Structure formats: C-alpha cells, structure tokens
C-alpha cells in the first residue's frame, strides 16, 4: 500500500521512470529505518545503561572506563566487521567534595547560593575564598573597571544568554567566553576568584559546569572559577545593587591530575564496494560528572551505535565503510577527536563523510552541513525524502567538535540538529539525566541519522561524481 | 542592521521594489512579535496562575469558574475594545473519591493497578466490581468473542498507540474509539465493566482519563469504564496469558449531575477597516481534573490571550476584528464551541478566519489548515517569513475541535501544530502540570500564532480577493 501511494504521487511529477523507482526505493528503505528504530530500537535501552548503571563519565574517571568497556562489548554483540579501542591520553580533573558558597548579607547573616566548580578550575585555598564581588556583563568590561576596581575581588560575570535568539546554540556562543576565559582575564586585573552565570536560558537552581582555560597564566596566578545557578545569579545581582560591598564566600575542592590513558571506541562495517572510503558517525562517550550525561552526549553515543545496528537489522550492506566512533574527552580537551583525526591522517585514510550527534536527544529537526556548493546541493535534493518525518532543516556550516579535526579536502561534515529549546535547561548540570530524554525523540534522531548515512553511502558526495539523483520537485 | 541584511538578500531575488518593501516590513513586524513574546511575554506567567493557583478546570467545577473569572479579569487588563462572558450550559461530572483497582493473582494475593475513571463513566456498585477479564485488541474483536465469552466479564481494551506513526495524533486517532465507545459496545455483549489501556505512547504508571459515551445505552445497562496505566496494561496482559481466569476488582465513585451554567470568555480588538470581518483565536479553558491542564489546554488559552496582548504591545492595529475566545467544555461536551458558533450564526457574524491552539505548549512546528486551494496557496506564500523561526510545516486539514463548528463558507480554519512527540506522555493525566511546559516553547508558539494572525489580517484570505502578495522564492 505504501509503495502504491508513492507511485500515484509520482505519476504526476514528470520525472523519469528510473528516477521514480529510485525515489520509491529510497522512500521504502527510509520508512524501514524509522519503523525499526521506533518499533524495535535499542538506543533507549543503551542510554538507560549508560545513564543509570554507569552515570556521569568524566574523562579519566572510573565511570568513563566503564563506558568504554560497556560500549565496546555492545558493539561486539552487533556482529560488526571490526571493533577496537584507540588509545588516547586524556586530562584527569576531579571535583572533590561538593562545592559550597554563600553571600554575607549582614553581620552574621548569610545566604547559601548554588555553585559548581568549572571544569579545569583550581581549588580555592582550603579555608575558601571570601571577597567583595564586582559584577560585569562580559570580558570586555574588565578593562572599563580596571585594576583599581577589580584587584582583590571576585569577578561575577552575569551576561545572560539571549532569549530572543531562536537557535539556542547561538545564544550559548554569545556567552560562553565568560566561562571559558573569565578566570584567565580576571586574573590579569588581580581578581581572586570568578563566579559565572550558568549558561542556561531558564531561571532555576541548577549550576551548570563546563570547560574553562587559564591560557598561559602562570600557575601561581591562577584563580578559582565556579558557575552559579541562574536564580542565584539574579539574586546576587539584585542584592549587589543595594549592597555594593557585599562579600561572597566560596570553596572549591577540585584538582588537576596527570594525564591518564583512555580510549575512543570504534566499530565498523567494511564497505562492500568502496571499502577505502570511510564514513564516520559518532558522539562523545565522556560527559560532565554532575548528571548522567544523558543528553550530553549519551544520546549521541547510542544514536551513533544505533546507525550501524539499524543497517544490520534492515539488511542494508553499505558500499562504503561505515565507522561508529565514540570519542573520548570532548568536554575538556577534545583529545579523542584530535587523536582520531591524527591516526586517520597518519594511515592516509580517505574519510568522505562524518556525522556527529552532540546536541541532545530531542526531536530531530534536520542537519547542519559543511560541504562544497555541489555537495550541499546534492544533499538538498534528498530533502523531500525526509519531509514525512518532519525533518526540514538543512543549514550550512558546523558539524561538531569531535569530527572538526577531520576537516579538509572533500570530506563533508554534518551535525544532527535536534530541537534546541530545552537543551540548555540540562546542559552540563545535575539534571542532565535519563528521565529527561524522551524515547521516541531519541529514536527519531537515530533513524534520521541512519537515513542520511544511507543516502550518502548509496549516492556518494564526491565533488566530481557523475552520479546524479533524480527527485521529484 | 536587520533590515539592511534582508535588503541585501532581496537585491538578488528579482522581485519588485514594492514587493521587497512589503517583505521587509513583514519580516520586521514578525521579528518584533517574536522578540516581544520571548523577551517580554506574559503567557508563561498566566499559565503559572492557571496551573498552580487554580489547577484542573473540569467543566462545571469551582476551578473552571475561577478560570473564567481570572481570564476575564486579565483580558480586561489588556485594554481591549470589548471583553464579555458568553453563557453556556455544560455537563457536570465529578470523580468523587480516588479510584482503586487490583488483580487477584492468587488466593489472598492481590496486586494494585493504576486506574482512573473515564470522564462520563458511571460509578461501580458501592462494593466495587470484581470479575474475570477478557482482553481484546479493539471494538471489532468483541463480535469475534461473542456474548458467550464476554458476558459477566470485564473487557480489557489493550490496543496500543502505534509507535511507528510520526504524527502522534494519528496514533491517538487509531486507538481512541476503545476509550470513547468501549463501554457502549461491551455492554451489548453483557460485560460488567471496561478497562482501557491509556492513550499514551510511553510506558509509565499514569492512567490517562478522557471522554467516553454510552451512546443510546439505557441507563440500567450502562457499565463503568476506567483507563489503566500503560505499565499496568502490559502487566495485566502478561499475567492473563498464564492465568486465564484472573479476576480484577475496581471501584469508581464518579457521578453525573445536572447541567450547570458556565461561560466562554471572549475579548476583542475591533477592526479599524473591516470591523465586520472577524478573526478568532482560541483554546479551551476547561481541562481534565487529574493534573493542572497545563498543556491541555492551559497553553492554548494563554497563547491565544497573548496574541492580542502582543498586537497591543507592538502597536499593531488590526484592520479586521480580532477575537480571543476561551472555550468552555471542549473535553466532555464541546458545548462552548457549539454555543459560540450558534451565536455567531444567529447574529449573522462574518467569521473569516479561526486559529486554535490545542495540541500542547511544545515547540511550534507549523499549522494545519482547512482552506480552499486558493486560500491555502496564499498562506504558503508566507512560508518564507516563518523559516527564521524554524516553522516549516503547513499541512492541510483540521484546525481544532472548538473552531470546527464555525466551518462553512469561506472561513479558513487553522490549528497550531507544536512538536507532538511528548504530548501523549501528559495528555489527560496527573502529570499534565506546569513544570512540563517549557517557557520558550510556549512563547515561540504564541509568537507563531500572532505572526499568522498578523499576515491574515493584513492580506486577507478572501477567495475572490484581488490583493496579491509578492514574496521572494
């Protein structure tokens, strides 16, 4: 019945019979992919294990190693042609005892505020740090205030994410410099610590961690840095307006250790016609330690594994080599992504396509694509095949952090774009947990990724390819 | 800067200067609408009150009356041209004491299961109903089993929603006959009660209520009907496979009362040029009693109110009359929708457009539209204006239950289509609460509705209109 309906539609579109047949075949294959993912998917079960049996998977931790072993073993179960671990040295940073902070609102009167150490921060002195607070709206405001107003104080970066931006990742991009470079810059003006408003569009009580860097700040000049929940950022800002000499106390117990060995987990189905052409699909296996890393990036990990499982289940044998790569250390180093690209280069491997899922397990809306005009236009020809699944967005640019180092030559990079409105409610916070991932949304994402991988495998994206795809308008 | 960018884009599209100016003006107005909704919206605050200060608003209840008074007073605050209550008699059904059910798994051994009375059901006898259970996959299977297998038993309707359907409302449509007519049909075969699998795609412990009807079943032949949670439906089904004579006990305490007077709440901005042409935007003020009715349909109510507020805030004076209608009794009678249409007809009012929001407060994806080909094609010309807001879906058909009775003549009916994947996780269940509505998603929906209302008001949708809209391809 399904193919009958499609045929009827095509009768009136005026494309050739072979084009029609091709379109029908692709429609049916994609329908099979979605059916399998929604009716007999495994991604949610894998995510349950990663989130609830293992939990947060910070690089270098016991949990991260558990995740390496679990996913390797699950990939082996799929009967792929190869499964292996790719060693990579990763940073090891530990949070230590839970952080603590309060503001001194009056003599002997304090109010606790919710903070969390930024990843990579040094600890405060063992007695904590207590100092006056100066609020700024961003790095550039430090120069305005100058050393005379900043020295000896805690700098409070409070520029919020812009609520009017529809793509929430743009709003994140517009704020994250405060988190990443806030301590490095404030130290130059003699600040003794940094508190950063959480990268969260919602007002709530969860502080959101994330990576930060001291740049080339000498060890003895480094200052501790923490994120504060959005509710407490609002509170702190409001009380600073009436009490300029307000003092904040905070104590961080984190520690940077020597690098340790960890792994990218890799599995592959070797291509039947062009085994030397490699297509990568992946997400990152590490996560922050506060929640379970269910959205970031447990979702991307299990969706990427599911791509290969769905190919096996529907009996599709790819012409090109399909490799799932579960990258280690995206969050605080990108060592896994860099290592994978280094090894690929040293082996002279031919990577033609890479697809990353690292934007949460929400309803998929489409893809962002880094490609030449010709390649992009070929992908746009497939849009119609995705419409029944409400996949409409095919934007240019980006792809993902872990596949970024593969860039160069003719490779096309793509990133799954799920609905982003809720993502920063959970991102890097203790509420990034399994129950906030919806099974159907996760499965729709996996099927959407698999469908794109199928089309790229079938038709190729070579810039000089002569294969053409005929699609109805 | 924004208009500059848009102008640059248009320079190369080859449409006329006046078309370009029109497009730029519309783009800027729509941008203002979204900015106002996201940066200075009121919908979320209104929903907080409806959900947390008032709560579930079943027709004829004290809460429903509170909601009438609250929304009327809030509409009055907006400085509209008119605000009034439209009286309507509504059914009054009360749940009574909480329902209770167990299965008898062995002598003296029972296990409780989560049920909830269907709206409109009669109570069980005061001692409850206990009987053997027969599982069926739908109404049509009753005839297969026949009276000899059904008489004296409880019929358990267990056909699940289809997970492979991308539009979850289609999956709902494919199951809801079990809930609506299950008791009426089972009574014909001598069943003593009905248990229906909850209309929920997720496996969880929440039973989902909803409307049911006894049709013309005489009062003495009516049997009680309840929904069971999906987890317990799975459990019941699995245990029935090993224990055919399993007995289930359930007790419902609900009661149908005499109809009572309630109200549609209506506010309007009178049109400046064509005041006799009326455009309606609305949602339903009543809800089920289990949760707060935050998604169903608190979201639609506050989004509809927000449409008029946003027009006022951005200083847009509609040419046509814009009316917000908060319908009473959508859930178990549609009396408000019918009354509104009846009064409109009796007054010979000219309704040209109606937009309903009754599919939850999730990220908006587009609209479903009931219109002539010419009208639909005119709406499609506006698609490009919505793309920056990730609004891509403009499907045909539908609109909404409450505006349905307005159908006829040249009126165009439209329904907001939010992302539907999570909707049935909450629909008619006790977890349909405020915290499951995301502020941004709600606000994006309100802005999307306002933008469509703006375009329809500005350009009209008259079938014989000579106004043309020039848009870039």
Interface residues (C-beta under 8 A of the other chain):
Chain A: X34 X35 X38 X39 X163 X164 X166 X168 X201 X202 X363 X365 X388 X389 X390 X392 X393 X419 X421 X422 X425 X438 X439 X440 X441 X444
Chain B: X34 X35 X38 X39 X163 X164 X166 X168 X201 X202 X363 X365 X388 X389 X390 X392 X393 X419 X421 X422 X425 X438 X439 X440 X441 X444
